[in-house]
Amino acid sequence: MKIENTKRIVIKIGSSLLFDNKTNKLNKEWLISLAEDVNFLKSQNKEIIIVSSGAIAFGAKDLNLEMAELRLDIHQAVAAVGQIQLMSAFKNAFEKYESKVSQILLTLDDTEKRRRSINARRTIDNLLKLNIVPVVNENDTIATNEIKYGDNDRLAARVAQITGADCLILLSNINGLYSSDPKNNEELKLIDSVESIDETIESMAGSSISETGKGGMKTKIMAAKTALSAGCHMAITNGTINNPIQALFNGRPCTWFTPNKTPLAARKQWIVGTMQTVGSVIIDDGANKALINGSSLLPAGILEVNGEFERGDAIEVLSSSKDKIGIGLSSYSSEEGKKIMGHKSNEIGNILSYSYREEMIHKDDLVLL
């Protein structure tokens, strides 16, 4: 895998990288070097999304509390304090490269509920269009199981999945996946590449956990499963040095997990294979030809809307003769669809008083049968 060939990259940062173990303070120099890396990637026309841990660690340090002694409900309160400082640290570091950042708070549940995940993707897409780096934090102030598991590896993989990223980089304090747990075996080797995850690969994951972070190699393997199913390449690499991403460009040791399909193919397979349709639209011949040529379905080409469905639901696309020609995720509800059908996209805002997007079904959310 060549990182140069990627388009949209999710970078996950663990708490252990943000803090200097010797001083127990924010590693400002490292964070600035990461900002430099992101600036480098953006100069290569790549879109960058960051998933960062650290809110609880920031809050605990600010309040002079020991993380290991905190109850779950106190974790949530401490996170509320730490979120402010975490984002302030990112803002200050990225400003040195004239790069703007934004905060998005998510839980794993947000990424698994279809409508919420669609909203998250739209927000992230728009931020990237505005040349703003989204920094996704686990919403520790309301999360429960997520704090118990304590791993943003899986959250990062879900973010990569819902945003259609083709590369996920997990920055850790280890070079990658080894043939056995490095803590227990000195005679081991780094696994350079993994194309499928079986029992042998899973057995290589030890239970190593850092002092400030909670995710071990097992959670990274779980993340890899999600990434591969989404057609996303994933790398585990040691991020403890400055400029870890440019080091990865230059061949720093890592483990690459390689999927056998693209993110778009994986998404369309998911739409067809796992989603039950709850409504339909009938389209005219012009729209039919446009879809065959690879276009999205616009409201202007819709003749009829049937059934009751919400935004993000799967619906059938029927020809004017009512032949089933495709399945897609609707950008609008059935009620909204009935109002905007037959109208041009630039009229949606006036009709509904708002506009989610120009298309009834975006081409990336449409599978032709």
C-alpha positions as CSV (number, residue, x, y, z in Angstrom):
1,M,0.0,0.0,0.0
2,K,1.3,3.4,-0.9
3,I,-0.1,6.3,1.2
4,E,0.6,8.5,-1.8
5,N,-2.4,6.9,-3.6
6,T,-4.9,7.7,-1.0
7,K,-7.5,10.4,-1.1
8,R,-9.3,10.7,2.3
9,I,-7.3,9.8,5.4
10,V,-8.4,9.3,8.9
11,I,-5.7,9.7,11.6
12,K,-6.3,8.3,15.0
13,I,-4.3,9.7,17.9
14,G,-4.0,8.0,21.3
15,S,-3.9,9.7,24.6
16,S,-0.3,8.4,25.3
17,L,1.0,10.4,22.3
18,L,-0.5,13.7,23.4
19,F,1.3,13.7,26.8
20,D,5.0,13.6,27.7
21,N,5.5,10.7,30.1
22,K,8.4,12.5,31.8
23,T,6.8,15.9,32.4
24,N,3.2,14.6,32.5
25,K,2.2,17.6,30.4
26,L,0.9,18.2,26.9
27,N,3.5,17.3,24.2
28,K,3.2,20.6,22.3
29,E,6.1,19.9,20.1
30,W,4.7,16.6,18.9
31,L,1.2,18.1,18.3
32,I,2.8,20.9,16.2
33,S,4.7,18.3,14.2
34,L,1.4,16.5,13.6
35,A,-0.1,19.8,12.4
36,E,2.9,20.1,10.0
37,D,2.2,16.5,8.8
38,V,-1.5,17.4,8.1
39,N,-0.4,20.5,6.2
40,F,1.9,18.3,4.2
41,L,-0.9,15.9,3.4
42,K,-3.2,18.7,2.4
43,S,-0.6,20.0,0.0
44,Q,-0.8,16.6,-1.6
45,N,-4.5,17.2,-2.2
46,K,-5.6,14.8,0.5
47,E,-8.5,15.2,2.8
48,I,-7.7,14.7,6.5
49,I,-10.0,13.7,9.4
50,I,-8.5,13.3,12.9
51,V,-9.9,11.1,15.6
52,S,-8.4,12.0,19.0
53,S,-8.5,10.6,22.5
54,G,-7.4,12.7,25.4
55,A,-10.4,14.6,26.9
56,I,-10.5,12.5,30.1
57,A,-6.7,12.6,30.4
58,F,-6.7,16.4,30.0
59,G,-9.4,16.8,32.5
60,A,-7.8,14.5,35.1
61,K,-4.5,16.3,34.9
62,D,-6.1,19.7,35.2
63,L,-8.1,18.6,38.2
64,N,-5.2,16.7,39.8
65,L,-7.1,13.4,39.7
66,E,-5.8,9.9,39.1
67,M,-7.6,8.3,36.1
68,A,-7.4,4.8,37.5
69,E,-9.4,5.8,40.6
70,L,-12.2,7.6,38.8
71,R,-15.8,6.2,38.6
72,L,-17.6,6.1,35.3
73,D,-19.8,9.1,36.2
74,I,-16.8,11.1,37.3
75,H,-15.1,10.2,34.0
76,Q,-18.0,11.9,32.2
77,A,-17.7,15.1,34.3
78,V,-13.9,15.1,33.9
79,A,-14.3,14.8,30.2
80,A,-16.4,17.9,30.1
81,V,-13.5,19.8,31.6
82,G,-10.9,18.2,29.3
83,Q,-12.8,18.7,26.0
84,I,-12.1,22.5,26.2
85,Q,-8.4,22.0,26.7
86,L,-8.1,19.3,24.1
87,M,-9.6,21.4,21.4
88,S,-7.6,24.5,22.5
89,A,-4.4,22.5,22.1
90,F,-5.4,21.5,18.6
91,K,-6.4,25.0,17.7
92,N,-3.1,26.5,18.9
93,A,-1.0,23.9,17.1
94,F,-2.8,24.0,13.8
95,E,-2.9,27.8,13.7
96,K,0.9,27.7,13.2
97,Y,0.2,26.4,9.7
98,E,-2.8,28.6,9.1
99,S,-5.1,25.6,9.3
100,K,-8.5,25.7,10.9
101,V,-9.9,22.8,13.0
102,S,-13.4,21.9,14.1
103,Q,-14.7,19.6,16.8
104,I,-17.2,16.8,16.2
105,L,-18.4,14.8,19.2
106,L,-19.5,11.3,18.4
107,T,-20.1,8.0,20.2
108,L,-20.0,4.6,18.5
109,D,-23.8,4.6,18.7
110,D,-23.9,7.7,16.5
111,T,-21.9,5.9,13.8
112,E,-24.2,2.8,13.9
113,K,-27.5,4.6,13.6
114,R,-28.0,5.2,9.9
115,R,-29.6,8.6,10.0
116,R,-27.2,10.0,12.6
117,S,-24.2,8.6,10.7
118,I,-25.5,10.2,7.5
119,N,-25.7,13.6,9.3
120,A,-22.2,13.1,10.6
121,R,-20.9,12.3,7.1
122,R,-22.6,15.4,5.6
123,T,-21.1,17.6,8.3
124,I,-17.6,16.2,7.8
125,D,-17.9,16.4,4.0
126,N,-18.9,20.1,4.2
127,L,-16.0,20.9,6.6
128,L,-13.5,19.3,4.2
129,K,-15.0,21.3,1.4
130,L,-14.3,24.4,3.5
131,N,-10.7,23.2,3.9
132,I,-11.3,22.7,7.7
133,V,-9.8,19.7,9.5
134,P,-12.5,17.8,11.5
135,V,-11.3,16.6,14.8
136,V,-13.6,13.9,16.1
137,N,-13.7,13.2,19.8
138,E,-15.5,10.5,21.5
139,N,-18.4,12.2,23.4
140,D,-17.2,11.0,26.8
141,T,-19.6,13.3,28.6
142,I,-22.6,11.1,27.6
143,A,-20.9,7.8,26.6
144,T,-21.1,4.8,28.8
145,N,-19.9,1.6,27.2
146,E,-17.5,3.6,25.1
147,I,-15.6,4.8,28.1
148,K,-15.5,1.3,29.6
149,Y,-14.0,-0.1,26.4
150,G,-11.9,3.1,26.2
151,D,-10.8,2.6,22.6
152,N,-11.1,5.2,19.9
153,D,-9.6,2.7,17.5
154,R,-13.1,1.3,16.7
155,L,-14.6,4.8,16.6
156,A,-11.9,5.8,14.1
157,A,-12.7,2.8,12.0
158,R,-16.4,3.7,12.1
159,V,-15.6,7.2,11.1
160,A,-13.5,5.9,8.2
161,Q,-16.4,3.7,7.2
162,I,-19.2,6.3,7.3
163,T,-17.1,9.0,5.5
164,G,-15.9,6.7,2.7
165,A,-12.2,7.1,3.7
166,D,-9.7,5.0,1.8
167,C,-7.0,5.1,4.5
168,L,-7.0,4.8,8.3
169,I,-3.8,5.4,10.2
170,L,-3.7,4.3,13.9
171,L,-0.9,6.2,15.6
172,S,0.2,4.1,18.6
173,N,3.2,3.5,20.8
174,I,4.1,0.3,18.9
175,N,5.4,-0.3,15.4
176,G,2.5,-2.5,14.4
177,L,1.3,-6.1,14.7
178,Y,3.9,-8.5,15.9
179,S,3.8,-12.3,15.7
180,S,3.2,-12.4,19.5
181,D,2.8,-9.9,22.4
182,P,6.1,-7.9,22.6
183,K,5.8,-7.8,26.4
184,N,6.0,-11.6,26.6
185,N,8.3,-12.6,23.8
186,E,11.5,-11.1,22.6
187,E,11.8,-13.5,19.6
188,L,9.2,-12.0,17.4
189,K,8.8,-10.3,14.1
190,L,6.7,-7.4,12.8
191,I,3.9,-8.4,10.4
192,D,4.3,-6.0,7.4
193,S,1.0,-6.8,5.6
194,V,-2.3,-8.4,6.4
195,E,-4.9,-9.2,3.7
196,S,-7.4,-11.1,5.8
197,I,-8.0,-11.4,9.5
198,D,-8.3,-15.0,10.7
199,E,-7.7,-16.8,14.0
200,T,-3.9,-16.7,13.5
201,I,-3.9,-12.9,13.2
202,E,-6.2,-12.5,16.1
203,S,-4.0,-14.7,18.3
204,M,-1.1,-12.4,17.6
205,A,-2.8,-9.5,19.4
206,G,-1.7,-9.2,23.0
207,S,-3.4,-7.2,25.7
208,S,-0.9,-4.4,26.0
209,I,-2.4,-1.2,27.4
210,S,-0.7,2.1,27.9
211,E,-0.8,4.2,31.1
212,T,-2.9,7.0,29.7
213,G,-4.7,5.1,26.9
214,K,-7.0,2.1,27.2
215,G,-6.9,0.6,23.7
216,G,-4.7,-2.5,23.1
217,M,-3.8,-4.5,20.0
218,K,-7.1,-6.4,20.3
219,T,-9.1,-3.2,19.7
220,K,-6.9,-2.4,16.7
221,I,-7.7,-5.8,15.2
222,M,-11.4,-5.1,15.7
223,A,-10.9,-1.7,14.0
224,A,-9.1,-3.4,11.1
225,K,-12.1,-5.7,10.6
226,T,-14.4,-2.7,10.2
227,A,-11.9,-0.9,8.0
228,L,-11.4,-3.8,5.6
229,S,-15.2,-4.5,5.4
230,A,-15.5,-0.8,4.3
231,G,-12.8,-1.1,1.7
232,C,-10.4,1.0,3.7
233,H,-6.7,0.4,4.0
234,M,-5.4,0.6,7.6
235,A,-2.0,1.1,9.1
236,I,-0.8,0.6,12.6
237,T,2.5,2.5,13.2
238,N,4.5,4.0,16.0
239,G,3.6,7.7,16.4
240,T,5.8,8.6,19.3
241,I,8.3,10.4,17.1
242,N,7.8,13.9,15.7
243,N,6.2,14.1,12.2
244,P,5.0,10.4,12.3
245,I,2.9,10.7,9.1
246,Q,5.8,11.9,7.0
247,A,7.9,9.2,8.5
248,L,5.2,6.7,7.3
249,F,5.6,8.2,3.8
250,N,9.3,7.6,4.1
251,G,8.9,3.9,5.0
252,R,8.7,3.8,8.8
253,P,7.9,0.3,10.0
254,C,4.2,-0.5,10.2
255,T,1.5,-3.1,9.6
256,W,-0.7,-2.5,6.6
257,F,-4.2,-4.1,6.5
258,T,-5.3,-4.4,2.8
259,P,-9.0,-4.7,1.7
260,N,-10.1,-6.5,-1.4
261,K,-12.5,-3.8,-2.5
262,T,-12.8,0.0,-2.7
263,P,-14.8,2.1,-0.1
264,L,-17.5,2.9,-2.8
265,A,-17.9,-0.8,-3.8
266,A,-18.2,-1.8,-0.1
267,R,-20.8,0.9,0.5
268,K,-22.9,-0.2,-2.4
269,Q,-22.6,-3.8,-1.4
270,W,-23.8,-2.8,2.1
271,I,-26.8,-1.0,0.5
272,V,-27.9,-4.0,-1.6
273,G,-27.0,-6.7,0.8
274,T,-28.2,-5.5,4.2
275,M,-30.8,-2.8,3.8
276,Q,-34.6,-3.4,3.5
277,T,-36.4,-1.0,1.2
278,V,-39.3,0.9,2.6
279,G,-40.6,3.0,-0.3
280,S,-40.0,3.8,-4.0
281,V,-39.8,6.5,-6.6
282,I,-40.8,6.4,-10.2
283,I,-38.6,8.3,-12.5
284,D,-38.9,9.6,-16.1
285,D,-36.9,8.3,-19.1
286,G,-34.5,11.2,-19.0
287,A,-33.6,10.5,-15.4
288,N,-33.2,6.8,-16.2
289,K,-30.7,7.6,-18.9
290,A,-28.8,9.9,-16.6
291,L,-28.5,7.2,-13.9
292,I,-27.2,4.7,-16.5
293,N,-24.5,7.3,-17.4
294,G,-23.5,7.6,-13.8
295,S,-25.4,10.6,-12.5
296,S,-27.3,11.1,-9.3
297,L,-31.1,11.1,-9.1
298,L,-32.4,14.7,-9.1
299,P,-35.9,15.7,-7.9
300,A,-36.7,17.0,-11.4
301,G,-36.7,13.5,-12.8
302,I,-39.1,12.0,-10.3
303,L,-42.7,11.3,-11.4
304,E,-44.1,9.7,-8.3
305,V,-43.1,9.0,-4.6
306,N,-44.6,5.9,-2.9
307,G,-44.6,4.6,0.6
308,E,-43.5,6.3,3.9
309,F,-39.8,6.7,4.5
310,E,-37.4,9.0,6.3
311,R,-34.2,10.6,5.2
312,G,-31.5,7.9,5.0
313,D,-33.9,5.0,4.3
314,A,-33.4,2.6,1.4
315,I,-35.9,3.0,-1.4
316,E,-36.4,1.4,-4.8
317,V,-36.0,3.3,-8.0
318,L,-38.5,2.3,-10.7
319,S,-38.6,3.2,-14.4
320,S,-41.7,4.9,-15.9
321,S,-42.9,1.4,-16.8
322,K,-42.4,0.5,-13.1
323,D,-39.4,-1.8,-13.7
324,K,-37.1,-2.0,-10.7
325,I,-33.8,-0.4,-11.8
326,G,-32.0,0.4,-8.6
327,I,-31.9,0.8,-4.8
328,G,-30.6,3.9,-3.0
329,L,-30.5,5.9,0.2
330,S,-32.9,8.8,0.0
331,S,-31.7,12.3,0.9
332,Y,-35.2,13.3,1.8
333,S,-38.3,11.8,3.4
334,S,-41.3,10.7,1.4
335,E,-43.2,13.8,2.5
336,E,-40.4,16.0,1.4
337,G,-40.0,14.0,-1.8
338,K,-43.6,14.6,-2.8
339,K,-43.1,18.3,-2.4
340,I,-39.9,18.6,-4.4
341,M,-40.5,16.0,-7.2
342,G,-40.5,17.5,-10.6
343,H,-38.7,20.6,-9.4
344,K,-35.2,21.8,-10.1
345,S,-32.6,21.4,-7.4
346,N,-32.2,25.1,-6.9
347,E,-35.9,25.3,-6.0
348,I,-35.6,22.9,-3.0
349,G,-34.7,25.6,-0.6
350,N,-37.7,27.8,-1.5
351,I,-40.1,24.8,-1.4
352,L,-39.0,23.3,1.9
353,S,-37.3,26.4,3.5
354,Y,-34.2,24.3,3.7
355,S,-32.1,22.0,1.5
356,Y,-30.1,19.0,2.6
357,R,-28.5,18.5,-0.8
358,E,-29.3,18.8,-4.5
359,E,-30.0,15.1,-5.1
360,M,-32.9,12.9,-4.1
361,I,-30.4,10.0,-4.2
362,H,-26.6,10.7,-4.6
363,K,-24.8,8.5,-7.1
364,D,-22.6,7.1,-4.3
365,D,-25.7,6.0,-2.4
366,L,-27.3,4.4,-5.5
367,V,-26.9,0.8,-6.8
368,L,-28.2,0.1,-10.3
369,L,-29.6,-3.5,-10.7
